Amino acid sequence: MYSSGSVYAQKLLFAHTEAGDLTSLFSHYFDTNIGAKIDSNSYTQIAKAMGLPGNEILFLSDIKAELDAAKQAGLHTCWLVRDASPDPQAQHTQVSQFGDIRLS
């Protein structure tokens, strides 16, 4: 999990969802202390902290600039579109539902 919200706020949010405590679904939490979300070096640092090469990480976002930075760092990307239909010509794979995410 990488969010503009603090790590503490992320854990608090995911501990109290309608589906219950989801914190066990996340192995790592990052906030902007690691760097700006539009800076590719942030994603390089995240991969390093996770002990994984970038090509083993899928980054999801609804913000193109963040996806561009993650892709530049070697991560796989998926664009979450909220109020529109996915554009098959987009630079990043787009989905409107988590269930539509396909890993290759």
Disulfide bonds with the S-S distance in Angstrom:
none
